């Protein structure tokens, strides 16, 4: 009254405010954006991990160089780095809180590295690299940072070739499948053809669906292509998942179309058809066709999504 504040009216508010401040301070202390030193610690840990995997990386580079169907491996680390760079602002603002849950992942991944290296299972040893990186990020930076970075880290798995025995068996089955579909399509068009395993016997020449003509060795590259394309723009998660998973079947479809066109050219033009650019650079042509199909699918899904929102 008369300009004097009653203590009984102020005390509860002050008590509430004082009680609330420690909670806010505790929350701020628990989860804050990373400082330079914390990012530096993460960088040192990642650099140490990469140094540990140098022998593995040398073997990977050798495979990428020797087999053209695996040459996409050179681009995968660059795309992964771009995906991280594209999220740099979100990462800088993400609160950090290291988690002990990362330690079991690190231990398991290093065990895979040792077992794969000593047992001659290069696929197991190579696959442990992205798992180790996931464990390091989770241990040092926490779950929230991992949510922002896991896509870029998991993307590194696309640079790892499938085990040779599995890849060889799948490739042969794919050759049979591709030859059968091509022969069926040629029959529908009216081109006489006789399929004998992976051989297509035309009236004027015989074609073979060789290992290089199969899309199986490039499945990892096609999935990597779809994943990279899906991350280029802001899209709903379900559209990103569909684009990533659709890249492989769209690549197989593109390869079948290429085989049909090559067979038609060989039937009407003769051996000269096998010396064209599309046949010599089959992998490039399949990739370009897959990109076109992805753009068409993306346009359709985006319009469907916007129509649903409207």
C-alpha positions as CSV (number, residue, x, y, z in Angstrom):
1,X,0.0,0.0,0.0
2,X,1.1,3.6,-0.7
3,X,4.1,2.6,-2.8
4,X,5.3,-0.1,-0.4
5,X,5.6,-3.6,-1.8
6,X,4.1,-6.3,0.4
7,X,6.7,-9.0,1.1
8,X,4.2,-11.7,1.1
9,X,3.2,-11.0,-2.5
10,X,6.7,-10.9,-3.8
11,X,8.3,-13.8,-2.0
12,X,6.5,-16.6,-3.9
13,X,7.4,-15.1,-7.2
14,X,11.0,-14.7,-6.2
15,X,11.1,-18.2,-4.8
16,X,9.7,-19.6,-8.1
17,X,12.3,-17.6,-10.1
18,X,15.2,-18.6,-7.9
19,X,14.1,-22.3,-8.1
20,X,13.8,-22.1,-11.9
21,X,17.2,-20.6,-12.5
22,X,19.2,-23.6,-11.3
23,X,17.2,-25.8,-13.7
24,X,17.9,-23.6,-16.6
25,X,21.5,-23.4,-15.7
26,X,21.7,-27.1,-15.4
27,X,20.0,-27.6,-18.8
28,X,22.4,-25.1,-20.4
29,X,25.4,-26.8,-18.8
30,X,24.2,-30.2,-20.0
31,X,23.6,-29.4,-23.6
32,X,25.4,-26.5,-25.4
33,X,26.6,-26.0,-28.9
34,X,30.1,-27.4,-29.4
35,X,33.1,-25.1,-29.0
36,X,36.2,-25.0,-31.2
37,X,38.1,-27.3,-28.9
38,X,35.3,-30.0,-29.0
39,X,35.2,-29.9,-32.8
40,X,39.0,-30.1,-32.8
41,X,38.8,-33.1,-30.5
42,X,36.4,-34.7,-32.9
43,X,38.6,-33.9,-35.9
44,X,41.6,-35.4,-34.2
45,X,39.6,-38.6,-33.4
46,X,38.4,-38.9,-37.0
47,X,41.9,-38.3,-38.3
48,X,43.2,-41.0,-36.1
49,X,40.5,-43.4,-37.3
50,X,41.3,-42.6,-40.9
51,X,45.0,-43.3,-40.2
52,X,44.1,-46.6,-38.6
53,X,42.2,-47.6,-41.8
54,X,44.9,-46.5,-44.3
55,X,45.7,-50.1,-45.3
56,X,42.0,-50.7,-45.8
57,X,41.7,-47.6,-47.9
58,X,44.6,-48.6,-50.1
59,X,42.9,-51.8,-50.9
60,X,39.6,-50.0,-51.7
61,X,41.4,-47.5,-54.0
62,X,43.0,-50.5,-55.8
63,X,39.5,-52.0,-56.4
64,X,38.1,-48.7,-57.6
65,X,41.0,-48.3,-60.1
66,X,40.9,-51.9,-61.4
67,X,37.1,-52.4,-61.9
68,X,35.3,-49.6,-63.8
69,X,31.9,-50.7,-62.2
70,X,33.4,-49.7,-58.8
71,X,34.9,-46.4,-59.8
72,X,32.1,-44.5,-58.2
73,X,34.0,-45.2,-54.9
74,X,36.2,-42.2,-55.6
75,X,33.2,-39.9,-55.6
76,X,31.5,-41.3,-52.5
77,X,33.9,-39.6,-49.9
78,X,33.5,-36.3,-51.7
79,X,29.7,-36.5,-51.7
80,X,29.8,-37.5,-48.0
81,X,31.9,-34.4,-47.2
82,X,29.5,-32.3,-49.2
83,X,26.5,-33.6,-47.2
84,X,28.3,-32.7,-44.0
85,X,29.2,-29.3,-45.3
86,X,25.5,-28.7,-46.4
87,X,24.5,-29.3,-42.7
88,X,27.3,-27.2,-41.2
89,X,25.0,-24.5,-39.8
90,X,22.7,-27.1,-38.1
91,X,25.7,-28.9,-36.7
92,X,27.1,-25.7,-35.3
93,X,23.9,-25.0,-33.5
94,X,23.3,-28.5,-32.2
95,X,23.8,-29.0,-28.5
96,X,26.4,-31.7,-27.6
97,X,26.3,-34.3,-24.9
98,X,28.7,-37.2,-25.3
99,X,27.3,-40.6,-24.9
100,X,28.9,-43.8,-23.5
101,X,26.7,-45.7,-26.0
102,X,29.3,-44.9,-28.6
103,X,31.9,-47.1,-26.9
104,X,30.3,-50.5,-27.6
105,X,30.0,-49.4,-31.3
106,X,33.7,-48.5,-31.4
107,X,34.7,-51.8,-29.7
108,X,32.5,-53.8,-32.1
109,X,33.8,-52.0,-35.2
110,X,37.4,-52.5,-34.2
111,X,36.7,-56.2,-33.6
112,X,35.3,-56.4,-37.1
113,X,38.4,-54.7,-38.4
114,X,40.7,-57.2,-36.6
115,X,38.7,-60.3,-37.5
116,X,38.2,-59.2,-41.1
117,X,41.9,-58.3,-41.6
118,X,43.3,-61.5,-40.0
119,X,40.6,-63.8,-41.5
120,X,40.9,-62.4,-45.0
121,X,37.3,-61.0,-45.0
122,X,38.0,-57.6,-46.5
123,X,34.3,-56.8,-46.7
124,X,33.9,-57.1,-42.9
125,X,37.0,-55.0,-42.3
126,X,35.9,-52.3,-44.7
127,X,32.4,-52.2,-43.4
128,X,33.8,-51.5,-39.9
129,X,35.0,-48.0,-41.0
130,X,31.6,-46.2,-41.1
131,X,30.6,-48.0,-37.9
132,X,33.7,-46.8,-36.2
133,X,33.0,-43.2,-37.3
134,X,29.4,-43.5,-36.0
135,X,30.7,-44.7,-32.6
136,X,33.3,-41.9,-32.4
137,X,30.7,-39.2,-33.2
138,X,28.2,-40.6,-30.7
139,X,30.8,-41.0,-28.0
140,X,32.3,-37.5,-28.3
141,X,29.4,-35.4,-29.5
142,X,26.2,-37.2,-28.6
143,X,23.0,-38.4,-30.1
144,X,21.8,-35.0,-31.4
145,X,24.9,-34.4,-33.4
146,X,24.8,-37.9,-34.8
147,X,21.2,-37.3,-36.0
148,X,22.6,-34.5,-38.2
149,X,25.6,-36.4,-39.4
150,X,24.6,-40.0,-39.7
151,X,23.4,-39.7,-43.3
152,X,26.8,-38.5,-44.5
153,X,28.6,-41.2,-42.4
154,X,26.3,-44.0,-43.6
155,X,26.8,-42.8,-47.2
156,X,30.4,-44.1,-47.0
157,X,29.1,-47.6,-47.0
158,X,28.3,-47.2,-50.7
159,X,32.0,-47.1,-51.5
160,X,32.5,-50.7,-50.2
161,X,32.2,-53.4,-52.9
162,X,30.1,-56.5,-52.1
163,X,32.1,-59.7,-51.3
164,X,33.6,-61.2,-54.5
165,X,31.8,-64.6,-54.2
166,X,28.4,-63.0,-53.6
167,X,29.0,-60.4,-56.3
168,X,30.0,-63.1,-58.9
169,X,27.0,-65.2,-58.2
170,X,24.6,-62.3,-58.3
171,X,26.2,-61.0,-61.5
172,X,25.7,-64.3,-63.4
173,X,22.1,-64.5,-62.3
174,X,21.6,-60.9,-63.4
175,X,23.1,-61.7,-66.8
176,X,20.6,-64.5,-67.2
177,X,17.7,-62.3,-66.1
178,X,18.8,-59.4,-68.4
179,X,19.2,-61.8,-71.4
180,X,15.7,-63.3,-70.8
181,X,14.0,-59.9,-70.6
182,X,15.9,-58.6,-73.6
183,X,14.9,-61.7,-75.7
184,X,11.3,-61.4,-74.6
185,X,11.2,-57.7,-75.5
186,X,12.8,-58.4,-78.9
187,X,10.2,-61.1,-79.6
188,X,7.4,-58.6,-78.9
189,X,9.0,-56.1,-81.3
190,X,9.3,-58.8,-84.0
191,X,13.0,-59.4,-84.0
192,X,13.8,-63.2,-84.3
193,X,16.1,-64.2,-81.4
194,X,17.1,-67.4,-79.7
195,X,18.3,-67.2,-76.1
196,X,20.9,-69.7,-74.9
197,X,21.8,-68.8,-71.4
198,X,23.5,-65.4,-71.5
199,X,23.9,-65.6,-75.3
200,X,21.4,-63.9,-77.7
201,X,21.5,-65.5,-81.2
202,X,20.2,-63.1,-83.9
203,X,19.9,-64.0,-87.5
204,X,23.1,-62.1,-88.4
205,X,25.2,-62.4,-85.3
206,X,25.4,-63.6,-81.7
207,X,25.5,-61.3,-78.7
208,X,26.6,-62.0,-75.2
209,X,25.3,-60.3,-72.1
210,X,28.7,-60.1,-70.4
211,X,29.7,-59.2,-66.9
212,X,30.2,-55.6,-67.9
213,X,26.6,-55.5,-69.2
214,X,25.1,-56.5,-65.9
215,X,23.9,-53.9,-63.5
216,X,24.6,-55.8,-60.3
217,X,28.2,-54.5,-59.9
218,X,26.8,-51.0,-60.2
219,X,24.0,-51.5,-57.7
220,X,26.0,-49.8,-54.9
221,X,26.8,-46.9,-57.3
222,X,23.1,-46.6,-58.2
223,X,22.0,-46.5,-54.6
224,X,24.7,-43.9,-53.9
225,X,23.4,-41.9,-56.8
226,X,19.9,-42.1,-55.5
227,X,20.9,-41.2,-51.9
228,X,23.0,-38.2,-53.1
229,X,20.2,-37.0,-55.4
230,X,17.6,-37.3,-52.5
231,X,19.8,-35.1,-50.2
232,X,20.4,-32.3,-52.7
233,X,17.1,-30.5,-51.8
234,X,14.8,-30.2,-48.9
235,X,12.2,-33.0,-49.2
236,X,10.0,-35.1,-46.9
237,X,11.7,-38.1,-45.5
238,X,9.4,-40.5,-47.3
239,X,10.3,-39.0,-50.7
240,X,14.0,-39.2,-49.9
241,X,13.7,-42.9,-49.0
242,X,11.8,-43.7,-52.2
243,X,14.3,-41.9,-54.4
244,X,17.2,-43.7,-52.7
245,X,15.6,-47.2,-53.0
246,X,14.2,-46.6,-56.5
247,X,17.7,-45.8,-57.9
248,X,18.6,-49.5,-58.2
249,X,15.5,-50.8,-60.0
250,X,15.5,-47.7,-62.2
251,X,19.2,-48.4,-63.1
252,X,18.2,-52.0,-63.9
253,X,15.4,-50.8,-66.1
254,X,17.8,-48.4,-67.9
255,X,20.3,-51.2,-68.5
256,X,17.5,-53.4,-70.0
257,X,16.5,-50.6,-72.3
258,X,20.2,-50.2,-73.3
259,X,20.5,-53.9,-74.1
260,X,17.3,-53.9,-76.2
261,X,18.5,-50.9,-78.1
262,X,22.0,-52.5,-78.6
263,X,20.4,-55.7,-79.9
264,X,18.1,-53.8,-82.3
265,X,21.0,-51.8,-83.6
266,X,23.0,-55.0,-84.1
267,X,20.1,-56.7,-85.9
268,X,19.5,-53.8,-88.3
269,X,23.0,-52.3,-88.6
270,X,25.4,-55.2,-88.0
271,X,28.7,-55.2,-86.0
272,X,29.1,-51.4,-86.4
273,X,26.4,-51.1,-83.7
274,X,28.8,-52.5,-81.1
275,X,31.3,-49.8,-81.7
276,X,29.1,-46.8,-80.8
277,X,29.5,-44.6,-77.7
278,X,26.4,-45.9,-75.9
279,X,27.8,-49.5,-76.0
280,X,31.4,-48.6,-75.1
281,X,30.4,-46.3,-72.3
282,X,27.6,-48.5,-71.0
283,X,28.0,-47.5,-67.4
284,X,27.8,-43.8,-68.2
285,X,24.7,-44.2,-70.4
286,X,23.0,-46.2,-67.7
287,X,23.8,-43.6,-65.1
288,X,22.5,-40.7,-67.3
289,X,19.3,-42.6,-68.0
290,X,18.9,-43.3,-64.3
291,X,19.3,-39.7,-63.4
292,X,16.6,-38.8,-66.0
293,X,14.2,-41.4,-64.5
294,X,15.0,-40.1,-61.0
295,X,14.1,-36.6,-62.0
296,X,10.8,-37.8,-63.5
297,X,10.0,-39.8,-60.3
298,X,11.0,-36.9,-58.1
299,X,8.7,-34.5,-60.0
300,X,5.8,-36.9,-59.7
301,X,6.3,-37.5,-56.0
302,X,6.7,-33.8,-55.2
303,X,3.5,-32.9,-57.1
304,X,1.7,-35.7,-55.2
305,X,3.0,-34.4,-51.9
306,X,2.1,-30.8,-52.6
307,X,-1.4,-31.8,-53.8
308,X,-1.9,-33.8,-50.6
309,X,-0.9,-30.7,-48.5
310,X,-3.2,-28.5,-50.5
